[in-house]
Amino acid sequence: MYSGNNYIKGDFEETRNDFRDINPTTEVSLGTFPQSDPEEVNRAVAAARKAQKAWRRLSRVERGEYLKRVAHLLENKYAERLAIVISEETGKNHNESIAEVNEALHMAEYAWASAKQPYGEMIASELADKDSYMLRKPVGVVGIISPWNFPVAIGGFWNAAPALVEGNTVVWKPSEDTPMSAQIVAELYDDAGIPPGVFNLIHGNGEVGAMLVESDVNCILFTGSAEVGQLIRQHCASTWNKTCSCEMGSKSACLIFNDASMDLAIPACVASSFKLSGQRCVSSGRHLIQREIYDEFCAHFVEETKKISTGPWRDQMHFYGPLINEAQYHRVKRFNDTVRDDPRCEVLLKGEDLRGNGIKGYFLKPFVFKSEWTDAAYLRQEVFGPHVALIPFDTVDDAIKIYNDTDYGLAVGIITNDFKIARKCRDECDYGMCYWNGGSIAAESHLGFGGVKKSGNGYSSAARTYRAVTHEVAWTVNHAEGIQFPQGMKTR
């Protein structure tokens, strides 16, 4: 049993056993963690505020050196330990957990390297004797609220690493479903010698997240549901000094056209649907297939999906593991039942429930069905599980219309060899990330990660975090003996 602590001002504070960290594979507690109270949240923010004054005065290169040590420790000391804990807390198979650690490492390396790159741009002035620049300045204290499905990569690295390099300090509230992964990341930053108060960790549920949002932070980086993200955006809009960047839900999809290679399309779509049991924010809960190849695609998709297995992560044969908790397990089952009861749908794979009869864990097998596009909630709402709709379309315009006909716009995969079709989809689909001849789950740390509509208000993660945690200022220098104005304005 692991005993977790808040990490405030460089200290792992005395723990309280307020909530349990449950392994979704075994339903056994992995450890206990504190439910932070308002005093602890405010103290963490105050520590970050005080530390930020000295932290921002360091050169970017000095701040980058800390990230260099973080990257070195992550690669050489913490990688395997973190991968195991990620799998224990999320149910990810070991390959996916190692991939997440690599993703975190790439972001740490990117942040370290960016410390030696320009942090602004020189811009030509109208006036020959004047130099003009745009510079980035840190916003101050950044509050991070991160999800369970990438418990290390998102909060600890996609969000925190760029914020720190830019001269901000951080208070991180991880998901209550994966507190141990975050705790080990805090140990890593502490091991790297990060100054007290620069990086802080507070545990707890959504109530603690709300406290952090309402505290004296300057910016909130949030990854989670659209409904919670909207509340955060409303709060920040009511203040004068607080901004936010929110990456939220999706109803992502792959669009498969007549000329698609089945050898490419089928594995891309299976992975996009069922990696992490469909619990990635970019998971494809629907695939749109041109009608001429619809039956062929459905047959191949079902055949390939039948080959994948679900089970404990320690058995490397399994493609995906459990749903994250009991509430999500029951939610997905309700969506499955709704489809079964709808005569407009044809169920191809029944999504058998593996829990019960002595079997522990929130395991559901793939649920796959055929449906025309309708206004049904299961076609438009995010399910976040191994639940997939196969939907036919006739023309490229139909595909774009169906893809856009949800409240979300995060990721889309376009599978075709026709450049004109791909370009039309690129220009007319509503998304933040588009993958031509790929699935919907191809994120890379040096690219932005975000969406539009209910999927978010910007690129809150990965390389584009820099934009969220800084504000740009114009800086001009007059080298002339006298004063001059642009646009031909006279001094008198």
Backbone hydrogen bonds, N-H to C=O, Kabsch-Sander energy under -0.5 kcal/mol:
donor,donor_aa,acceptor,acceptor_aa,energy
2,Y,30,L,-2.0
4,G,2,Y,-0.6
4,G,32,T,-3.2
7,Y,201,L,-2.5
8,I,6,N,-0.6
8,I,11,D,-2.2
11,D,8,I,-1.6
13,E,6,N,-2.3
13,E,11,D,-0.9
18,D,16,R,-1.4
18,D,33,F,-1.0
19,F,33,F,-2.1
21,D,31,G,-2.7
22,I,20,R,-0.7
23,N,28,V,-2.7
27,E,23,N,-2.9
30,L,21,D,-4.1
31,G,21,D,-0.7
32,T,2,Y,-2.3
33,F,19,F,-2.4
36,S,34,P,-0.9
36,S,203,H,-2.0
41,V,37,D,-2.2
42,N,38,P,-2.7
43,R,39,E,-2.0
44,A,40,E,-2.3
45,V,41,V,-2.2
46,A,42,N,-2.5
47,A,43,R,-2.3
48,A,44,A,-2.2
49,R,45,V,-2.6
50,K,46,A,-2.5
51,A,47,A,-2.3
52,Q,48,A,-1.7
53,K,49,R,-0.7
53,K,50,K,-0.7
54,A,50,K,-0.6
55,W,51,A,-2.3
56,R,52,Q,-2.5
57,R,53,K,-0.6
58,L,54,A,-0.7
58,L,55,W,-0.9
63,R,59,S,-2.4
64,G,60,R,-2.8
65,E,61,V,-1.6
66,Y,62,E,-1.1
66,Y,63,R,-0.6
67,L,63,R,-1.3
68,K,64,G,-2.1
69,R,65,E,-1.9
70,V,66,Y,-2.3
71,A,67,L,-2.7
72,H,68,K,-2.3
73,L,69,R,-2.6
74,L,70,V,-2.6
75,E,71,A,-2.3
76,N,72,H,-2.3
77,K,73,L,-2.4
78,Y,73,L,-2.1
79,A,74,L,-1.0
82,L,78,Y,-2.8
83,A,79,A,-2.3
84,I,80,E,-2.2
85,V,81,R,-2.2
86,I,82,L,-2.9
87,S,83,A,-2.1
88,E,84,I,-2.4
89,E,85,V,-2.5
90,T,86,I,-2.7
91,G,87,S,-2.2
94,H,313,W,-0.7
97,S,93,N,-1.9
98,I,94,H,-2.7
99,A,95,N,-2.1
100,E,96,E,-2.0
101,V,97,S,-2.2
102,N,98,I,-2.5
103,E,99,A,-2.2
104,A,100,E,-2.4
105,L,101,V,-2.6
106,H,102,N,-2.8
107,M,103,E,-1.9
108,A,104,A,-2.3
109,E,105,L,-2.7
110,Y,106,H,-2.4
111,A,107,M,-2.7
112,W,108,A,-2.4
113,A,109,E,-2.7
114,S,110,Y,-2.4
115,A,111,A,-1.0
115,A,112,W,-0.7
116,K,113,A,-1.6
117,Q,114,S,-1.8
121,E,134,M,-2.3
123,I,132,S,-2.6
130,K,127,L,-1.6
131,D,477,V,-2.2
132,S,123,I,-0.7
133,Y,475,W,-2.2
134,M,121,E,-2.6
135,L,473,V,-2.6
136,R,119,Y,-1.7
137,K,471,H,-2.3
139,V,469,V,-1.8
142,V,140,G,-0.5
142,V,169,T,-2.9
143,G,141,V,-0.5
143,G,219,C,-3.2
144,I,171,V,-2.7
145,I,221,L,-2.7
146,S,144,I,-0.5
146,S,173,K,-1.3
154,I,150,F,-1.5
155,G,150,F,-0.6
156,G,152,V,-0.9
157,F,153,A,-0.8
158,W,153,A,-3.6
159,N,154,I,-2.5
160,A,155,G,-1.3
161,A,157,F,-0.8
163,A,159,N,-1.4
164,L,160,A,-2.6
165,V,161,A,-2.2
166,E,162,P,-2.0
167,G,164,L,-1.7
168,N,163,A,-2.3
169,T,140,G,-1.9
170,V,198,V,-2.7
171,V,142,V,-2.2
172,W,200,N,-2.6
173,K,144,I,-3.4
178,T,175,S,-1.1
182,A,178,T,-1.1
183,Q,179,P,-2.3
184,I,180,M,-2.2
185,V,181,S,-1.7
186,A,182,A,-2.3
187,E,183,Q,-2.0
188,L,184,I,-2.1
189,Y,185,V,-2.5
190,D,186,A,-2.4
191,D,187,E,-2.6
192,A,188,L,-1.8
193,G,190,D,-1.7
194,I,189,Y,-1.9
198,V,195,P,-2.0
199,F,195,P,-0.5
200,N,170,V,-1.5
201,L,7,Y,-2.7
202,I,172,W,-2.7
208,V,205,N,-0.9
209,G,205,N,-1.6
210,A,206,G,-2.3
211,M,207,E,-1.8
212,L,208,V,-2.2
213,V,209,G,-2.3
214,E,210,A,-2.1
215,S,211,M,-0.6
215,S,212,L,-0.9
217,V,215,S,-1.5
218,N,141,V,-2.6
219,C,141,V,-1.3
220,I,243,T,-1.9
221,L,143,G,-2.8
222,F,220,I,-0.6
222,F,245,S,-2.3
223,T,145,I,-1.9
224,G,247,E,-1.9
229,G,225,S,-2.4
230,Q,226,A,-2.3
231,L,227,E,-1.4
232,I,228,V,-2.0
233,R,229,G,-2.5
234,Q,230,Q,-2.4
235,H,231,L,-2.2
236,C,232,I,-2.6
237,A,233,R,-2.3
238,S,234,Q,-1.0
238,S,235,H,-0.8
239,T,236,C,-1.5
243,T,218,N,-2.2
245,S,220,I,-2.3
247,E,222,F,-2.7
248,M,246,C,-0.6
248,M,455,S,-2.8
249,G,454,K,-0.6
252,S,283,S,-0.5
253,A,411,A,-1.1
254,C,286,R,-0.9
255,L,413,G,-3.4
256,I,254,C,-0.6
256,I,288,L,-3.2
257,F,255,L,-0.6
257,F,415,I,-2.2
260,A,257,F,-2.3
262,M,260,A,-0.6
264,L,261,S,-0.8
265,A,261,S,-3.3
266,I,262,M,-2.0
268,A,264,L,-1.7
269,C,265,A,-2.5
270,V,266,I,-2.7
271,A,267,P,-2.3
272,S,268,A,-2.0
273,S,269,C,-1.6
274,F,270,V,-2.4
275,K,271,A,-2.0
277,S,274,F,-1.8
278,G,275,K,-1.4
279,Q,276,L,-1.7
283,S,280,R,-1.6
284,S,272,S,-2.0
285,G,252,S,-1.0
285,G,283,S,-1.0
286,R,252,S,-0.8
287,H,389,A,-2.6
288,L,254,C,-2.9
289,I,287,H,-0.5
289,I,391,I,-2.7
290,Q,256,I,-2.4
291,R,393,F,-2.9
293,I,290,Q,-1.7
294,Y,291,R,-1.1
295,D,291,R,-0.5
297,F,293,I,-2.9
298,C,294,Y,-2.8
299,A,295,D,-2.3
300,H,296,E,-2.2
301,F,297,F,-3.2
302,V,298,C,-2.4
303,E,299,A,-2.2
304,E,300,H,-2.5
305,T,301,F,-2.4
306,K,302,V,-2.2
307,K,303,E,-0.5
307,K,304,E,-0.9
308,I,304,E,-0.5
308,I,305,T,-1.1
311,G,320,Y,-1.7
315,D,312,P,-1.4
316,Q,314,R,-0.9
318,H,315,D,-1.9
319,F,309,S,-2.2
320,Y,309,S,-1.5
323,L,362,Y,-3.2
329,Y,325,N,-2.1
330,H,326,E,-2.3
331,R,327,A,-1.9
332,V,328,Q,-2.4
333,K,329,Y,-1.7
334,R,330,H,-1.9
335,F,331,R,-1.8
336,N,332,V,-2.5
337,D,333,K,-2.5
338,T,334,R,-2.1
339,V,335,F,-2.0
340,R,336,N,-2.3
341,D,337,D,-1.8
342,D,339,V,-1.5
345,C,342,D,-1.9
346,E,370,K,-1.8
347,V,345,C,-0.5
348,L,368,V,-2.9
349,L,368,V,-2.0
351,G,366,P,-1.5
354,L,352,E,-0.6
354,L,363,F,-1.8
355,R,363,F,-0.7
356,G,359,I,-2.2
359,I,356,G,-1.8
360,K,358,G,-0.5
362,Y,24,P,-1.8
363,F,361,G,-1.5
365,K,352,E,-2.7
367,F,386,P,-2.5
368,V,349,L,-1.6
368,V,366,P,-0.5
369,F,388,V,-2.1
370,K,346,E,-2.8
371,S,390,L,-2.0
379,L,376,A,-1.3
380,R,376,A,-0.7
380,R,377,A,-1.0
381,Q,377,A,-3.1
387,H,385,G,-2.4
388,V,367,F,-2.9
389,A,285,G,-2.0
390,L,369,F,-2.6
391,I,287,H,-3.0
391,I,389,A,-0.6
393,F,289,I,-1.9
399,A,395,T,-2.3
400,I,396,V,-2.3
401,K,397,D,-2.4
402,I,398,D,-2.7
403,Y,399,A,-2.7
404,N,400,I,-2.5
405,D,401,K,-0.9
405,D,402,I,-0.7
406,T,404,N,-1.7
409,G,452,V,-0.5
412,V,433,M,-1.8
413,G,253,A,-2.1
414,I,435,Y,-2.6
415,I,255,L,-3.1
415,I,413,G,-0.6
416,T,414,I,-0.8
419,F,417,N,-0.8
422,A,418,D,-2.4
423,R,419,F,-2.8
424,K,420,K,-2.2
425,C,421,I,-2.4
426,R,422,A,-2.6
427,D,423,R,-2.1
428,E,424,K,-2.0
429,C,425,C,-2.3
431,Y,429,C,-0.7
432,G,410,L,-2.3
433,M,410,L,-2.0
435,Y,412,V,-2.5
436,W,434,C,-0.5
437,N,414,I,-4.0
438,G,435,Y,-0.9
447,L,444,E,-1.7
449,F,461,S,-0.9
451,G,458,G,-0.6
452,V,409,G,-2.4
454,K,407,D,-2.8
455,S,452,V,-2.2
456,G,453,K,-1.5
457,N,246,C,-1.5
458,G,451,G,-0.5
460,S,458,G,-1.1
461,S,449,F,-1.0
463,A,445,S,-1.4
463,A,447,L,-1.0
464,R,461,S,-0.9
465,T,462,A,-2.4
466,Y,463,A,-0.9
467,R,464,R,-1.0
468,A,464,R,-0.8
468,A,465,T,-0.7
469,V,465,T,-1.7
470,T,467,R,-0.5
471,H,137,K,-2.2
473,V,135,L,-2.9
475,W,133,Y,-2.6
477,V,131,D,-2.5
479,H,129,D,-3.6
479,H,477,V,-0.6
485,F,489,M,-0.5
488,G,485,F,-0.5
489,M,486,P,-1.8
